[in-house]
Amino acid sequence: ATCGHGCKYGECMGPNKCKCFPGFTGKACNQDLNECGLKPRPCEHRCMNTHGSYKCYCLNGYMLMPDGTCASSRTCAMVNCQYGCEEVKGQVQCLCPSGGLQLGPNGRTCIDIDECSTGKAVCSYNRRCVNTFGSFYCKCQLGYELKYTSGRYNCADVNECVTNTHRCNLHAECLNTQGSFQCKCKQGYRGSGFDCA
């Protein structure tokens, strides 16, 4: 089966038919599915969409239970947490709905951890890190695109000369390079390749 448009977060099942991995949607499985907008709603109180997934959290005065439901808690209401809380041995602790968030100095609100700058995020050598609220994802470096080849996803070089995304002069030749391209003025012309005279 070949999928001309590719299946970014999914598998090619038939001619131009993608089967998306959970949490993704679209013809080429390249869009994040907003689970928070689904019916029935996946969370009892509040929902936070993340890249390829989602997190549930509770309103003030409620605690998030292991099964994802929200249970009333008088002690939680007194602490006034942003995203719900849990009781551990009689101690009330505020919770953040994602590992990419941390409790702020006040112990009640959650602030984003920039995994890209703290080095917590590990992206393969040809990918760059993009921080999101509560998470991050790895994106192909500029000049590369995600392609499904020999059973796996890889960042493949974009041939700007073929895709016509180069900015070479009309009187220049385009030469593809890894992650980029070069322009060389044709015989009888001189210049940078972007300008030829």
N, C-alpha and C positions, 0 to 999 in steps of 0.2 A: 504494500500500500504506500502510495506517495501523497504527501500533503504539500502542495506547492507553496502554500502560505506558511507552512511549518506549524508545529504545535508547541508553543513555548513552555507551558506548564501542563503537559498532557501527552498522550500517545496517539499516533496516527493509526486509525483502525480500518480505514478504507479510503478509496479515492477522495481526497480532500475532506475527510471526516475525522475530527479529533475527539478523543475521550479525555476530558479534563481531569486532572488530579483534584482531590477534594479541596475546596476553597477557591477554585478558579473557574472562570467562565469565558464565553466568547468563542467565535469561530476558530480562532487560532489559540484558544486557552491562554490568552495574554492579559486578561483582565482579572483583577481581584474580585472575588464574589463577596458582596457585602451581606454576610450572614445575618447581620442585625436587621436587615430589611425583609427577611424571609417571613412567611406565615406558615405555621405558627411561629411566633418569636422564640429564638433559642434560649433567651434569658428571661427570668421572672421579672426583674426590675429594670436594670440598665445593661446595655450591651456596648462593647467597644470593638469596632472592626480593626483587625490587624492584617498584615500582608499574608494572605493564604489561610487566615484563621479568624478567631474572635475570642473575646474574654467577657465573662459576665461579672457584674458587681452589683451591690445592693444599695438601696437608699439608706439615708441616715436612720439609725436606730435598728438596723437589721444586720444580720451576720450571714455571710456566704457559707452555705453548707457544702460538704464534699460532693453532693449530687448536683450542685449548681443552683439549688433553690435558696430562697432567702428566709431566714427565721428571725422573728422579732427578738430584740435584746434590749432590755432597759439600760444595761451598762454601756452598750454601744452608743445609744442615743446621747448619753451623758458625755462621751468622749468627742462626739461630733466629727467623725471621720469623713473624708471626701468620698471614698469608694467602699465603705463597709469595713467590718473588722472581724477578728476572731478572739475567742477567749482561751488563754492558755494558763492552766492552773490558777484560775481566778484573776489573772492579769489580762487586761484588754489591750490588744494591739491593733492598730490600723493596718489595712492591707492595701497593696497596689495590685491592679489586675494583670500586670505583666512583669516579667523579669527585667524588662527594659525600662522600668520605672522604679524610682526609689522614694522612700518617705522623705519629705522635706524637713527642714530644721524644726518645724512646729510639730512633727510626728503625726500630722493628720492629713496633709495634702501630699499628692504624689508629683514628683518632677521627673522629667525625661533624662535618661542616661544616654549620652551620645556615644554609642558603641564604636563608632568610626574613629573618634578622636582618643578614646580611652584605650584602644587596642584590644577591646574585648571581642570585637568582630573579626572573624577570620575569613577573608575572601581569597580565592585562589589567585595566583600571580597575575592573570590577565583580566581580573575583575576589580571593580572599585566599589567601595562601600557607600551606601546611601542611608543616612539616618532617617528614621520615621519616629513618630511619637510612640514610645513604648517598645520599639523594635528597630530593625534595620534589614536591608536586603542587599545582595551583591548584584551589581550590574556590570555588563561588559564594558571594558575600557573604550574610550572614544576610538572610532575606526574599526571596531569589532562589533559583531552582532551574534545573538544566541542562535545556534543552529543545531538541529538534531542529526548527528552523523554517527554511523556505526554503533547504534544502540544507546548513545548517551548525548547529553547536551554539552556543547562546547562553545566557547566564544571564538568564532571564526572571523578572519580578516575580511573586511568589506573591500571589494575591488571597486574603488571609486571610478576607475576608468571605464568599467563595464556599466555600473549603475548610473553613470553620468552625473555624479555628485561632485566632481572635481571642478576647479575654477581655472583650469588652464586656458591660456590664450588660444584663439582660433588658429594661430600659426605655430602651435606647440603640440608636442606629443605628451600624452599622459603615461606615466610609468607607475604601476602599482607597487607599494612597499608594504611591509607588515604594519598594519594599523594606520597607514597613511598613504600618500602618493607624492610623486614628484612631477614637475613639468619641465620639459626641455624644448627650447625653441627649435623648429625644423631648420633644415639646411637653408642657408641664405638669409636667416633671421638671427638677430642677437637680442638678448635680454634675460630676464629672470625666469621666463617660462610662463609667468602670469602676465608679463608685458613683453611683447616681441615686436621688434622694428626691423 
